[in-house]
Amino acid sequence: MESTTIAQPHCEGCFTGVKDSGDPVGKTVTIADIPTYVSEPPPGVATLSGPKKIILFFSDVWGPFYLNNQLLQDYFAAQGFFVVGIDYFLGAPYQSHTEEGFDANAWFLSSRAKALDMTPKWIEEVRKQYGTEGKYCAIGYCFGGPFVLDLGATDDIVAGAIAHPGLITEDHFKNLKRPLLMSCAESDFTFPTEFRRRAEDILVEKKAQYHIQMFSGVEHGFAVRGDMEKPDTRWAKEEGRKKLD
């Protein structure tokens, strides 16, 4: 029996936003034949003793090489994490499709199917390269949210975090085994109030370890592509990422 959907595939907010300014410091590598953005802690910041801390970064439809996502990954690296961001769009994220008649819905569903197919082998190779003894966390935005929840149902990560997720189901929450942080927008077509409350009800029922942070005055996509010129949006965007480090 198919699980009930409690976050829609996408909305206009998935495909709009404001580009940040800044200079990324990460690098592009290939892991399991998949382009990957890697950002590592600066000298003196990484943990010198104990297990390495690794973040599996699952981007929105703009991909891990979009400037805003690069800067996000660099931010987490500056807090002491080794960050690896899979390019499940293989160099052709949403914004690269400027052709006339482009069908965003068909592209989204096709991209998801391809991402579901390639992600397991990528994760396996990441674990080989960074070690099985490391502490792995997963962070996902919009398109990337379901991948975090899938991992949260396994022993592959110690915790997960999602922001304004898309295309998730009740089973994603029913199957959750690991602690979860959700960063949510007050106005979000893909994950509206009634769906968010249903997710919370499930987490309460199963006595899951979770934290939900709600931001008023912002919309879907704020955590990545929110307008930093708007004080409320800037605060929500910065506060949201602080909770993740």
N, C-alpha and C positions, 0 to 999 in steps of 0.2 A: 504494500500500500504506500502510495507516494505521500511524503511528509508535506504538511501545510506550509506554504510559503509565507514568511513574515517580514520579508524585505524584497521589494521589487528589483528587477534587474538593473534599471538605470532610470535617470531622469535628466532634465535639462541641466541641472547642477553638476552632473558628471562631466559635461562637455564644455563648461564655461569656468571662468575664474580669472584671477590676476596673477601675472608672472612676478615672482620675487626678483630681487637684485642681489648679487653676490658672486663669489668665485668658488666653485666646487674644488675640493682638494682630493677627492677620491680618484680611483682609476678604473679602467675597463679591462676586465679579464674574461676568459671563457671557461665556464665550468659545465661539464657534461655537454659540451658543444652548444651551450646557450650563453649569449652575452650577459655579463653580470657586472653590476656596479659594486665596487668594493671600497669601503672607507674604513680605515683603521685608526686606532687611538694614536694621538701624537706622543712623542717620546715622554716618558715619565708619567703617563696617564694610565696605561694599561696595568692590570693587576699583575704584580710581580710574583705573587704566591697564590696558590689556590687555582681552581679551574678557570680557564679562559671563558669570557662572556661573549656570546655570539648572538646577533639579531638576524633573523631571517626576515627580510623586508619585502612585503608584497604590495606593490604599488597600485595606484588607480589606473584608469585607462590611458593616462598620459605617460606611463612607463617610468622606470627607475632612472632614466637618463634625462628626464625633464628637469630643468633647473631647480624647481621647488622641491622635487623629490630628492635630488642630489644634496641639496642643502639640509634637508631633514636627516638624511642618512649621515651626513657629516656631523650634524649636531649630536646624534647618538654616539658616534665614534668619539667625539670630544669628551663624552661622559665616561669613556673607558670600554666601550663595546666594539667588537669587530662586526661590521655590518656588511651583509651581502644581499644585494637586491637583484632578483631574477628578472630578466627581460623576456617575459613570456610572449611578448609581441614581436620578438625577433627583429627589432629595428624598425617596426612599422606600427607605432602606437597611434591612437586616435588622431592626434593633431597632424600626422603626416598624410592623412587621407584628404586631399583637397580636390579630388576628382569630382566632376559633375555627376550628380545622381548617387553619390555615396550613401549607402544604407547603413546607418549607425547601428540599428537594432540587429541586422543580420551579422554585421561585423562583430558586435559584442558577443553574440551567442557562439559564433564560430571561434572567436578568440578564446572564449572560456573553455570550449571543448579541447582546443589545442593546449591550453595552459594546464588543464587537468591531466592531460596525457604526459606532458613533459616535466611537470613539477616533481613527481616522486624521484625520478632518476637524478634530478638536480640536487634535491635534498640529500640523497644518498652520497653523492660526490662531495657536497659541502662537508658532510660529517667525516668523510675520509680525509679531507684536506685540513680541517680544523680540529679534528680529534673527537672521539666519542666521549671523552671525559669532560668536555666543555659544558657550560650551562647555556642551553639554547632557549631563546625566547623568539616569539614571532609577532610581527606588527603588520597589520594590513589596513589599507584605506580603500573604501568603496569596493571596486572590483576585487581587491586583494583580501577583503574580509573573510569570505568563505574558506580560503586556504588556511587562515589562522585557526578558524573554528574546527576545521578538519584535523589539524595538528593537535588542537586542544583536546581531542578525543583519544589521543595516543599518549605514549610515554616519551615521545620524541622531543618535547619542549617542557620547560618548567613553568612557563606562564605565557599568556597571549594577550594581545591588545588590538582592538579594532576601533576605527573611527568611521562614522556614517557609512555603515556597510550596505552592500547590495547583494541581492540574490541569495538570501539565507533562508533556512527553514526551521521549523520547530525542532526537528531532530538534531540540528547543529547544537542547540542548547541542551536538549535531553541527553545527548551523548557526551557532553563536556566532562572532562576529568581534571583539567588544570585550571588554576586561577585565571580570571578574565577581567580585563579593564575595557569598558566601553565608553567612548567619547561621542556624545550625541548632540545633534543640532536641534534646536527648538522647532525649526521649520525644515522638514525633510520628507520629500515625497516618497523616497525609497524605503525609509524606515520611520513611518509616522508614529504618532503617540500611541495609538492602539496596538501597533505591532511591537513597539518597544516595551509596553507594559505586559504584553503577552510573554515576551522573552524574559522579562523580570519575574513574572509569575512562575515560569518554568524553573528558573534558577533558584527561586525561593523553595519551590516544591522539592527539588532534589538536593537542597542544602548545599549548593555550590558555593565556592569561594569567589566572590566577584565584587566589582566596584563600578558604579555607573556615574559618570560626570555629565551633567546636562548644561548646555550653554544657551542662554537666551539671546535673542537678537541676531543669531547667525543661521546660515542655511547649509544644506548639503554641500560638502566640499571644503568647508571652512578650514579644516585642519591642514590642508595642503595648499589650496589656492585662494584662501581668504584674502581680502584686500587689507594689506597692512596699514593703509592710510586711514582706515576706519578704527577708532580707538577700541570699540567693543570687540570687533573682529580680531584685531591684533592681540588683545588680551586673551581671548579664547584660544587663539592659535598657539600663543606662547605658553599659556597655562596648560593646555592639553598635552603638549610635548614634554613639559616638565614632569608630568605625572608618569610618563613612560620611562624616564631615565633611572 
